Amino acid sequence: MRATTTTTGEIAGSRILPDPPPLAAFVTTPTVLEGAPDGRDAVPTGVVARNGGLVQQTSGIASESLNVVTLWIASRTPQLMDKDSEKTHFGFATVDARDKARRVKGVFDSVSERYDLMNDLMSGGLHRLWKRFAVEQAGLRPGQSALDLAGGSGDLALQFARRVGDSGYVILADINAAMLSRGRARLIDAGVAGNLAVAQLDAEKLPFAGASFDRVAIAFGLRNVTDKEKALESMQRVLKPGGKLLILEFSRPKDAIQPVYDWYSFSILPVLGKFVAKDEASYRYLAESIRMHPDQETLLRMMEAAGFERCRYQNLSGGIVALHVGYKI
């Protein structure tokens, strides 16, 4: 049964309410929702969060025992691009801009089941330290709001939810349904309840009212976005004045370690992918996508061009990863 809603406006095809109630208001008796992923019980949607006019979606999925709600935009994959002729890169290959998102979706559909294991193997567990550093730099306080973009398996969202407490809220968002499904399951297993929702959406067209979040974070996801400039502008729009953007991403390592890093990336990562995730090509794409991503200074200038101020970055592990931070003033 498809849920229906009353709206006062629309952004990117998603419905907006001016003053939504808390998440707890729409954990009700579940009903079966047409088009719901993996056949789980669903509830008619309400709104994502309690303050600031956040988006009201057209369908929702909830746990009967936990106040954790998964919101899906129209129960369908979002329209990923509206470009007919522009070209972009997919790893080292040149593809139509409108085709990149489909290819990236295929990568993450393929690797989602072994995603966390592969992250541990590839980084020797360092990805956990990088993410912990990003969480600390976010500086979230009780009662604040955060949007975790390309959040996949929910590592940042879990920590954000614990820091904002019952009076705050967090949205875990990703364009890939398979990754969101795993992330939602992990969050429920971790006992996160009442202050977190999960949304399938496109980072280039964030369906939230302006000035909705105190923090926006994207970890190891920006390089997979087709139109990075558009995504940065969208992130800037949904931040509250004084809000902070955090971008944790692979970057340009120091010259001294570049040869070893290249050898590892192109000789070891694909082999790990082949034997652990049964997908060599996706991990070759990973190595290629890192090389095509803007370096530290270029990304800094892109953030400034999108309207962020007081932008800075900090290299981690010799520049293999960098954390960029910018503010909406």
C-alpha positions as CSV (number, residue, x, y, z in Angstrom):
1,M,0.0,0.0,0.0
2,R,1.5,3.3,-1.1
3,A,1.6,6.0,1.5
4,T,0.2,9.5,0.7
5,T,1.1,12.8,2.2
6,T,0.1,16.4,2.4
7,T,2.7,18.9,1.4
8,T,3.5,22.6,1.3
9,G,6.3,22.6,-1.2
10,E,8.7,20.4,-3.1
11,I,12.5,20.2,-3.5
12,A,14.0,17.8,-6.1
13,G,10.7,15.9,-6.2
14,S,10.6,15.3,-2.4
15,R,8.0,16.9,-0.2
16,I,8.6,19.5,2.5
17,L,6.8,20.4,5.7
18,P,7.6,23.7,7.5
19,D,7.6,22.3,11.1
20,P,7.9,18.5,11.3
21,P,7.3,16.5,14.4
22,P,9.9,14.2,16.0
23,L,10.9,10.8,14.5
24,A,9.0,9.1,17.3
25,A,5.7,10.5,15.9
26,F,5.7,8.1,13.0
27,V,6.7,4.7,14.4
28,T,3.2,3.2,14.2
29,T,1.6,-0.1,13.4
30,P,3.5,-1.4,10.4
31,T,1.7,-2.0,7.1
32,V,3.1,-3.6,3.9
33,L,4.4,-1.0,1.5
34,E,4.3,-1.5,-2.2
35,G,7.9,-1.3,-3.6
36,A,9.6,-1.5,-0.2
37,P,13.1,-3.0,-0.4
38,D,13.5,-6.6,0.7
39,G,9.9,-7.0,1.7
40,R,10.3,-5.5,5.2
41,D,7.4,-4.0,7.2
42,A,6.7,-0.4,6.4
43,V,4.9,2.5,7.9
44,P,3.3,5.5,6.2
45,T,5.8,8.3,6.2
46,G,6.0,11.3,8.3
47,V,9.0,13.6,8.2
48,V,12.6,13.0,8.7
49,A,13.2,15.1,11.8
50,R,11.8,17.4,14.3
51,N,13.0,20.9,13.5
52,G,13.9,23.1,10.6
53,G,11.5,22.0,7.9
54,L,13.2,18.8,6.8
55,V,12.0,16.7,3.9
56,Q,8.9,14.6,4.0
57,Q,9.4,11.5,1.9
58,T,6.7,9.4,0.3
59,S,7.4,6.0,1.9
60,G,9.1,4.6,5.0
61,I,10.3,1.4,6.6
62,A,10.5,0.9,10.3
63,S,11.5,-1.6,13.0
64,E,8.6,-2.6,15.2
65,S,10.8,-2.6,18.2
66,L,13.2,0.2,17.5
67,N,12.4,3.8,16.6
68,V,14.7,3.6,13.6
69,V,13.1,4.7,10.4
70,T,14.3,4.2,6.9
71,L,13.0,6.6,4.3
72,W,13.1,6.0,0.6
73,I,12.5,8.7,-1.9
74,A,9.4,7.6,-3.7
75,S,10.5,4.0,-3.1
76,R,12.6,4.3,-6.2
77,T,16.2,5.0,-7.1
78,P,16.7,8.7,-7.5
79,Q,17.2,10.2,-10.9
80,L,21.0,10.4,-10.9
81,M,21.8,12.8,-13.7
82,D,20.1,15.1,-16.1
83,K,22.9,15.5,-18.6
84,D,22.8,14.1,-22.1
85,S,26.2,15.1,-23.6
86,E,28.7,15.8,-20.9
87,K,31.6,13.5,-20.3
88,T,33.2,12.5,-17.0
89,H,35.6,9.9,-15.7
90,F,34.9,6.5,-14.2
91,G,38.2,5.5,-12.9
92,F,40.6,6.0,-15.9
93,A,37.8,5.6,-18.4
94,T,35.8,8.4,-20.0
95,V,32.1,7.9,-19.9
96,D,28.8,9.9,-20.4
97,A,28.1,11.9,-17.2
98,R,24.7,10.4,-16.9
99,D,26.2,6.9,-17.0
100,K,28.7,7.2,-14.2
101,A,26.2,6.9,-11.4
102,R,24.8,3.7,-12.9
103,R,28.4,2.3,-13.0
104,V,29.2,3.4,-9.5
105,K,25.9,1.8,-8.3
106,G,27.1,-1.5,-9.9
107,V,30.3,-1.3,-8.0
108,F,28.7,-0.9,-4.6
109,D,25.9,-3.4,-5.3
110,S,28.7,-5.9,-6.0
111,V,30.9,-5.1,-2.9
112,S,28.3,-4.3,-0.3
113,E,28.3,-7.8,1.4
114,R,32.1,-7.7,2.0
115,Y,32.5,-3.9,2.3
116,D,33.4,-3.7,5.9
117,L,35.8,-6.7,5.8
118,M,37.5,-5.3,2.7
119,N,37.9,-1.9,4.4
120,D,39.7,-3.5,7.3
121,L,41.9,-5.6,5.0
122,M,42.8,-2.8,2.6
123,S,43.7,-0.2,5.3
124,G,44.9,-2.5,8.0
125,G,42.2,-1.1,10.2
126,L,43.4,2.5,9.7
127,H,40.0,3.5,8.2
128,R,38.6,3.3,11.7
129,L,41.1,5.7,13.1
130,W,40.5,8.1,10.1
131,K,36.8,8.1,10.7
132,R,37.2,8.5,14.5
133,F,39.3,11.6,13.8
134,A,36.6,13.0,11.5
135,V,33.9,12.3,14.2
136,E,36.0,14.2,16.8
137,Q,36.6,17.1,14.4
138,A,32.9,17.3,13.8
139,G,32.5,18.4,17.4
140,L,28.8,17.5,17.6
141,R,26.9,18.4,20.8
142,P,23.6,17.1,22.3
143,G,20.6,18.5,20.4
144,Q,22.4,19.2,17.1
145,S,21.7,17.7,13.7
146,A,24.0,15.9,11.2
147,L,23.7,14.6,7.7
148,D,26.1,11.7,6.9
149,L,26.3,11.5,3.1
150,A,27.5,8.4,1.2
151,G,27.3,6.9,4.7
152,G,26.9,3.3,3.5
153,S,27.5,1.0,6.4
154,G,26.8,3.7,9.0
155,D,30.2,4.1,10.8
156,L,29.9,7.9,11.1
157,A,26.2,8.0,11.6
158,L,26.4,5.6,14.6
159,Q,28.9,7.9,16.3
160,F,27.0,11.0,15.4
161,A,23.8,9.6,16.8
162,R,25.5,8.9,20.1
163,R,26.9,12.4,20.4
164,V,23.7,14.3,19.5
165,G,21.6,12.3,22.0
166,D,17.9,12.0,22.2
167,S,17.4,15.7,21.6
168,G,19.3,15.7,18.3
169,Y,18.9,13.8,15.0
170,V,21.1,12.3,12.3
171,I,20.3,11.3,8.7
172,L,22.3,8.4,7.2
173,A,22.1,8.9,3.5
174,D,23.5,7.1,0.4
175,I,22.4,6.7,-3.2
176,N,22.9,2.9,-3.0
177,A,20.1,0.8,-1.6
178,A,22.3,-2.2,-0.9
179,M,24.7,-0.2,1.2
180,L,21.9,1.5,3.1
181,S,20.3,-1.9,3.9
182,R,23.5,-3.0,5.5
183,G,23.9,0.3,7.3
184,R,20.4,0.2,8.7
185,A,20.9,-3.4,10.0
186,R,24.1,-2.4,11.7
187,L,22.5,0.6,13.4
188,I,19.6,-1.5,14.7
189,D,22.0,-4.1,16.0
190,A,23.9,-1.3,17.8
191,G,20.8,-0.2,19.5
192,V,20.5,3.2,17.8
193,A,16.9,4.3,18.2
194,G,14.8,7.4,18.1
195,N,17.2,10.0,16.7
196,L,18.3,8.6,13.3
197,A,16.7,8.1,9.9
198,V,18.1,6.5,6.7
199,A,17.5,8.1,3.3
200,Q,18.3,7.0,-0.2
201,L,19.2,10.1,-2.1
202,D,21.5,11.9,-4.5
203,A,24.2,14.1,-3.0
204,E,23.9,16.5,-6.0
205,K,20.2,17.2,-5.3
206,L,19.7,17.0,-1.5
207,P,16.0,17.0,-0.8
208,F,16.1,19.0,2.4
209,A,15.1,22.5,3.2
210,G,17.9,25.1,3.5
211,A,19.7,25.5,6.8
212,S,18.6,22.1,8.1
213,F,21.8,20.7,9.6
214,D,24.6,21.7,12.0
215,R,27.0,19.3,10.3
216,V,27.3,17.6,6.9
217,A,29.9,14.9,6.5
218,I,30.9,12.7,3.5
219,A,33.5,10.0,4.1
220,F,35.1,8.2,1.1
221,G,32.2,9.1,-1.1
222,L,32.8,12.4,-2.9
223,R,35.2,10.9,-5.4
224,N,32.2,8.8,-6.7
225,V,30.0,11.8,-7.2
226,T,29.7,12.8,-10.8
227,D,29.2,16.6,-10.4
228,K,31.2,17.4,-7.3
229,E,30.7,21.1,-7.6
230,K,27.0,20.7,-7.7
231,A,27.1,18.4,-4.7
232,L,29.2,20.9,-2.7
233,E,26.8,23.6,-3.4
234,S,23.9,21.4,-2.3
235,M,25.7,20.6,1.0
236,Q,26.4,24.3,1.6
237,R,22.7,25.1,1.1
238,V,21.4,22.6,3.7
239,L,23.9,23.6,6.4
240,K,22.8,26.1,9.0
241,P,24.8,29.3,9.4
242,G,27.8,28.4,11.4
243,G,27.5,24.8,10.3
244,K,30.5,22.7,9.3
245,L,31.2,20.5,6.3
246,L,33.7,17.6,6.7
247,I,35.0,15.7,3.8
248,L,37.1,12.6,4.5
249,E,38.6,11.2,1.3
250,F,41.6,9.5,-0.2
251,S,44.0,12.2,-1.5
252,R,47.5,12.8,-2.8
253,P,50.2,11.1,-0.6
254,K,53.6,12.5,-0.1
255,D,56.1,11.9,-2.9
256,A,58.3,9.6,-0.7
257,I,55.5,7.0,-0.4
258,Q,53.8,7.5,-3.8
259,P,55.7,4.6,-5.5
260,V,54.9,2.1,-2.8
261,Y,51.3,3.4,-2.6
262,D,50.9,2.9,-6.4
263,W,52.3,-0.6,-6.3
264,Y,49.9,-1.5,-3.4
265,S,46.9,0.1,-5.1
266,F,47.3,-1.6,-8.5
267,S,48.9,-4.9,-7.5
268,I,47.5,-5.8,-4.1
269,L,44.0,-4.2,-3.9
270,P,42.6,-5.9,-7.0
271,V,43.9,-9.3,-5.8
272,L,42.3,-8.7,-2.4
273,G,39.1,-7.8,-4.2
274,K,39.3,-10.9,-6.4
275,F,39.7,-13.4,-3.6
276,V,37.8,-11.8,-0.7
277,A,35.0,-9.8,-2.4
278,K,35.0,-11.9,-5.6
279,D,35.3,-8.7,-7.6
280,E,38.6,-7.7,-8.9
281,A,37.3,-5.0,-11.3
282,S,35.5,-3.0,-8.6
283,Y,38.7,-2.6,-6.5
284,R,40.7,-1.7,-9.6
285,Y,38.1,1.1,-10.1
286,L,38.7,2.1,-6.5
287,A,42.4,2.6,-7.1
288,E,41.7,4.5,-10.4
289,S,39.0,6.7,-8.8
290,I,41.4,7.8,-6.1
291,R,43.9,9.0,-8.8
292,M,41.2,10.9,-10.6
293,H,39.9,12.7,-7.5
294,P,41.0,16.3,-6.9
295,D,44.1,16.7,-4.7
296,Q,44.1,18.5,-1.4
297,E,44.6,22.1,-2.7
298,T,42.2,21.6,-5.7
299,L,39.4,20.3,-3.4
300,L,40.0,23.2,-1.0
301,R,39.5,25.7,-3.9
302,M,36.3,23.9,-4.9
303,M,34.9,24.2,-1.4
304,E,35.6,27.9,-1.4
305,A,34.0,28.3,-4.8
306,A,30.9,26.6,-3.4
307,G,30.6,29.2,-0.7
308,F,32.4,27.6,2.2
309,E,34.7,29.8,4.4
310,R,37.6,29.2,6.7
311,C,38.4,26.1,4.6
312,R,41.4,23.9,5.7
313,Y,42.6,20.3,5.4
314,Q,44.7,17.9,7.4
315,N,46.6,15.1,5.9
316,L,46.4,11.7,7.5
317,S,48.8,8.8,7.0
318,G,51.1,10.9,4.9
319,G,48.4,12.3,2.7
320,I,46.9,9.0,1.7
321,V,43.7,10.4,3.2
322,A,42.9,14.0,4.0
323,L,40.1,15.6,6.1
324,H,38.8,18.9,4.6
325,V,36.7,21.2,6.7
326,G,34.7,24.3,5.8
327,Y,32.1,26.5,7.4
328,K,28.9,28.2,6.2
329,I,29.2,31.7,7.7
